[in-house]
Amino acid sequence: MNFLNIKLQVFHLGILFVICTACTKLEPELYSDLTTENAYSTESDIQAALTGTYANLGPYPGDAYLYYAGYLVMITDYATDMGFSTAAGNPTQLSNFTYDENNRYFKSNWQNMYQVIANANELIENTGAVAGMTDENKNLVLGQAHFLRALAYSDLTDGWGPVPLVTTVGNPAESYNVPLSPVERIDSLIQEDCLFAAEALPETWSSELGLARATKGAALTLLGKNYMRAHHYEQAKIYIDQVLALRDKGVYKLNPDFKNEWSESNKMDKGMIFGILHESALNGGEIANHFGPTDHPEVADRWQYYGVSLQFWRKFDDRDPRKKFFYYNYEGKAARDASTKNGFYYMVPEPGQTKVPNDTTKFLQNIATKKYSYEMINASYLDGRTIQVFRIADVILCKAEIENALVGPAAGLPYINEIRERAGAPLLGSSPDFPAPATKEEFIDALVDERGFELVFEYKRKADLVRLGKYEEICNAYLTARGLTPKVTEKLRYFPYPLDEANLHQEMAAANAQRLP
Amino acid sequence: MNYKNKNKGLRQVIPWNSYLQWLSRINFLRMKLTLLLVAAFSIGVQAAGRAQQVNLSVQNASIKETLLVLSKQIPYRFLYNEEQLRKAGNVTIAVSNKPLLEVLDQMLTEKQLGYKVHSHTITIVAKPKHPQINQNIQQEVEVSGTVKDSVGVLPGVSVLLKGTSGSGVTTNSNGQYRFKVPAGATLVFRSIGYASQEVAVNGRSVIDITLHAIESRLDEVVVVGYGTQKKGDLTGSISSLSADDLTKGGAVNNVAQAIQGRAAGVVVTQNSKAPGGSMSIRIRGSNSISSSNEPLYVIDGFPSNNGVNMNPDDIESMEILKDASATAIYGSRGANGVVMITTKRGKAGQGSLVYSGYTGSQTAINPYHLLDAQAYMHLANALYKEISGQEDIENGAYTPSQLNSTVNTDWVKEATRTAIVQNHNLQFTGGSEKTKVLGSVGYFDQEGILKTTDFKRISGRVNIDQTINDYIKVGASVFGQRENSNYQIYDGNILNSNVLYSVLTYDPSVPLYDADGNFGRPPGGIGDNPVANLLARQNDVQKDKMNGNMYLEIKPMEGLTARFDAGTELLHDQLGTYLSKDSYQGGINSGVASQSDYNLTHNLFDMYVTYNKDIDKHHVDVMGGYSYEKFTNNNKGVDVYGFSTDLYGYNNLGAAATISGVKSYKSENMLISFFGRVNYSFDNKYLFTATVRRDGSSRFGADHKWGTFPSGSFAWKMINESFMQDQHWFTDLKLRLGYGRTGNERIGNYASYGLMSNANYTYDGDSNSSGTYLNSSSPANSTLKWESTDQYNAGIDLAFLNDRIAVTMDAYYKKTNDLLVKRNLPYYTGYSSGQSNVGSVSNKGLEFAVSTKNLTGAFTWDTKLNLAMNRNKVLSLGGESDIFITSAKPMGTVSEEAYAIIREGEPLGSLFGYQYIGVIQQGESYTPQPNAKAGDPKFADVNGDGMVNSADRTIIGSAYPKLTYGITNMFAYKHFDLSIFIYGNLGNDVLNMTRMNLEWNRSAEALNRWTPENTNTDLPRNGFYYTEYGGYVNDHFVENASFLRLKNLTLGYTLPINSKVMRSLRVYAMAENLFTISGYSGWDPEVDTKGYENDALIKYSSNAQTANAGAGLDFNSYPSMRAFTFGVNVNF
């Protein structure tokens, strides 16, 4: 090995090292990911982010079951007299008012609501700066974002009262222990958001832009209901009347057959003000699965995960067609054993009945509504059914409540009766069996029932009972009827903050002790 | 560059040039060397240590030069006195394929030189001046015989007449010799790798001899990062396992199983007993909370995170680098330890063909006593009445007609079977001096004891080494394997698809098939029965792995070697699922199918230069290098439903009516490294090693892309000190000290970015719009940086009694800082968790390994024992609150509950929940649970605030064992060998969530629940799901999972065959899991349900944090089994 050769080799090695030293690029390419840095750059990005925010109302598109796709019912219609379950754990704990802060429905709904808020906040913060987007289009996006944020805050405050008020995009790692804001403060934001949205949004959307977006009417409804929650009926009247004016204009219309509002083929009924639509293939929900009946000959293979209590169902008068809009007293589809093709008979027991009448009958524990499985056009495992958030029937009953509060029962009665008439139920005041309420208090009792009958499993029960001052009374009566201790007090109007959240938040942890049954 | 020797006598140190050559050749030939040495010094299946065949053709060359030529063909170094060789003059010799010793004899005898063979050196010595024996006056006899070793016949053994160098013969290919010697002569049998034997002829005509392999532990060469080292020169803590350790008789089908119980401080847990089930390896405890704690695998120099699943029969040796001074050369991937795998390679000389195979059967071991249908239904009706408000309802769950039914289905029996396992391997090696080849194919096929589950692997490998000239050597390895399995989801969730959940909880009053021949289901019941889950769904996964790599070694000058490696590894995993119309969901949707593809491309280029030099008593090795790795992931998948027929399965997605999902994704990351190492030793007594690696990873925040990982270690070979020369007890005594810093970079490819998720939404109920939203677990964090682990190690290596007892002890302390933690974020931020660097964790431990030769001689008995203790502690969470690990729901309607906690001052794996203190009795009023009724569970008011709520949860168990151990005993007598392998854990707890459901409403234990008539019990009246206070995660379900398992018992017999066709034949019978001593009540105490969450593929997503801190959960684990196997090894 001569000297020159060695030099040459070393030289070559040296070159290789230099080349390799140059290979130090460490910026990875992002092929399939957008980041928060580039996801809000163009108008198209903004529209996509808006769509994503809507999607957060029923997370997991294609397999939606959370928040408005179902889970919400557990904190709005359970822990009242309406929803009932004996399923072990969380559903029973809500039905029996024995829940604690570790209930999955608290955590999941809370989390989903704030996801809507965080995404809406991104839109509100980023839309203004997008180049090449008309102010009109920006306004349309912002209007929807403000509405969605207000809706989520409204749901949060219904459930928990004071919550952290987050309206801007911050560093999540520096956001521990954000103080709880009083409900009044959050109401101001809801009102501002709704006013903005009502101003910005159209009465209806053209089909190209997507019919089921938030509208002026949706914002006004939320705004009116927000004032009602605070018992500010004068302000509420302003906005509820504006929604009714839209009905007069033809924007909304009560379907003559209440059942048809729920037909799967009628996804965008004119009675709907705002709702969440599904499409069974890519945007399916588990709505019929969860709300549908078990072992039923017509609507087969559903789970009856959510069902109304026997006590609530029995409140319907037999003459009210809405009572029949449930699955009860039927022979099951599945052969009960190998010796027969007949199924079990599923019946609603009479109050106090403890023994089944024969050896092939089963008592129903709860009763499935037909709302979310009526006229199925697609029996697929995941369905394309609509969840109505606001509808005109609700607004008409709001009008009844406002008129009763501001004027008196007589002023409110026509509105209740309008709903009853549409349903085919005897009108109040039409017979001694259905007396017209004589006082504001009686009217409220009638309204509590009527709202229940009409809006069963539409995420309204708990807020209605609390707003109308009947939460403790009705819930305790219900527990008593079930043979349980009446234990509902005013402190249960708000749920405990979810355990995981309270673990990170001193104020919530301290408040929870007062919120447990 | 010439170094003049100042000593005139035989040098104590080897001439530097031959030593250098040897050292550099180790780099060149390290595979081969390891192969040969390990083979030579093992009591192997293969006939080990065959005589070295050499080729030589020199004319009038100096002996030194001639030895140099020889040394290139053999893994031995020559020690000699240059002066002596020079004086001896030149030689002329031409031989081909002759045994080395014969050649040496031929060459040296006439020069009045001799030689001594040691384990790895051959010392040239002056020919001893023996008095000449007058052969003429002695009567000559013809002696013949066969020479064997413990395995088979030995060809090429030199048979010499003592005292007459050069006078001798060699054994033929059948190990036979024939030799005329004086009747009173003494024969000397010599072969490299074996102890020489002298036998007096004493007039006999037949002398059969068995040679014994020499084991010299300290001269074994072990593979370290980017190089090799003699075991005796190690300064770090490395456990070394040979092929025999790994595969002798055992039905192991992957690397992890092969390691289990064999190395101190290496805890292998088979998370799932399913065929191909997930395994986890923890080397010295868990460092990381949210990143993987699995070691790095380096297979023939190619780093891989997927090394565990390879054919163990391809492995020549495995080194487990444990302490940081050993692993720091792998920098940011070294913190969890490194498993260096060296595959078998070809060797020069006679070719060999080896077949090994076994087949066996496995049966489930069922510890549960499940209720029959009648008892089950009566219990269900009774439990129905336990629910508030239903106290008076009769037949609430089952009608009288049902109670009269005679259907009684044993779902465990219906879902399980006796399963067959088989394994076949064929391997050939061969080659010439310059070209060496190995080829192997393997086939492994294991049926699961759960019907239709299985695992198959077919693998093939070709390793080639080619010497081009004196300066250049190249080699290539090509390796491919395909695994196929029909998998089920065993991850503990209660998904419809979780077969094991339904096997243990499904209603026994439901028939397997109904009257119409459809799968049975309770009326109105949703989901499938367990057998339908197995038979009516296809769940196929196919994992392909291809690895091709090539190396080039250049030796431009003495002592300097440059090596370049380049290669690529392709992983391609495909999943196909189909729910037939016989299944519940498939029935509703007319067949539901999906296909998914996952691809990983891993490209590697590295180069490093090694230089070594001796100056007097100083020896220096220097290595420096660079590596570039790029990983590209992409995956895609389609979900469809609505088929006209079940015949397509998932193979014709286009035939479906509806597409319900489409996805694809691509990501990448790069790892760039510079590394170097210096080994310095003085007088073979004081050894120093220093390494440094600088790694850059694309995964970290803009400010922290680069990290530096140094290490230093020192060893003192006390045995070589002068004061040790007069003692006879110790044959080895070495102290080791080391420190190093390693890192962990195994986080998401884009963990520092604020990522968006996809969504779509329908604004009209018909068409869909695409959308984006914040990914709630990935907020931006530009300060994200390396997790770094500082580790200190002190060790001692001892050997006594002529190496019959060898002991290694190590103590270590590790501290991991800047922990990569998925910390909880307040949900009101829109996020749920984010990756960040918080806090620190420590691990400290002791390891003890001893190997003894209890009996030598005709009956041999060897024992290997290892013990390890590790203590883990979360030192700090950087001011963060506790982090909770949440269980799956034990049933559909209850909440997930935290069952483990990451808390400052406590170890990872701390089980967390309520303290259960029994049942509330009639008339008892327990103030902290004011509304509780008699028969309700009673929980301790731990914080003493007068009520039981979530604040009363506390640590109720510890998932990591206090002590782990493994004991192997090997016996051999004549042709028989017996090995017994026992391993176990001591002092760990498991939360038995499976029992939670069984004890409530399914197993015989439930009949002992509290009732007004049965009050002397600790089981509440209606399980733990209906309680108003406390929760189902409580210490009632925490069980001590310590166990001792007779894992493997193998009895082998080597047939005394000696034919031209076959060199050796061994047959063996084996029993696995013959017994387990444990108080644990579930399927198996060795279980880690959350460990599956490390397996990203089957889960579709993984959560390493849960897997790390959430060890110690048993929920829906795969049944354990006992296996009996028969196997055969043939060497042609």
Interface residues (C-beta under 8 A of the other chain):
Chain A: M1 N5 I6 Q9 V10 L13 L16 F17 C20 T21 C23 T24 K25 L26 E27 P28 E29 L30 Y31 S32 D33 L34 T35 T36 E37 A39 D45 Q47 A48 A49 L50 T51 G52 T53 Y54 A55 N56 P61 G62 S85 T86 A87 A88 G89 N90 P91 T92 Q93 N96 T98 D100 E101 N102 N103 R104 K107 W110 Q111 Y114 Q115 I117 A118 N119 N121 E122 V163 P164 V166 G170 N171 P172 A173 S175 Y176 V178 W205 S207 L209 G210 L211 A212 R213 K267 M268 L277 H278 E279 S280 A281 L282 N283 G284 T294 D295 D301 R302 W303 G332 K333 A334 A335 R336 D337 A338 G343 F344 T354 K355 V356 D359 T360 T361 K362 F363 Q365 A379 S380 Y381 L382 G384 T386 R482 G483 L484 T485 K487 P498 L499 D500 E501 N503 L504 H505 A513 L516 P517
Chain B: Y384 I387 S388 G389 Q390 E391 D392 I393 E394 N395 G396 T399 P400 S401 Q402 N404 S405 V407 P511 D514 A515 R521 P522 P523 G524 G525 I526 I554 P556 M557 E558 A562 Y584 Q585 G587 I588 N589 V592 M607 V609 Y626 Y628 N634 Y641 T658 I659 S660 G661 S664 Y665 K666 S667 E668 N669 M670 I672 G696 S697 S698 R699 K705 N749 Y750 Y753 G754 L755 M756 S757 A759 N760 Y761 T762 Y763 D764 G765 D766 S767 N768 S769 S770 G771 T772 Y773 L774 S776 P779 A780 N781 R823 N824 L825 P826 Y827 Y828 T829 G830 Y831 S832 G834 S836 S881 D882 F884 K889 M891 G892 T893 V894 S895 E896 E897 N931 N949 S950 G1023 Y1025 Y1026 E1028 G1031
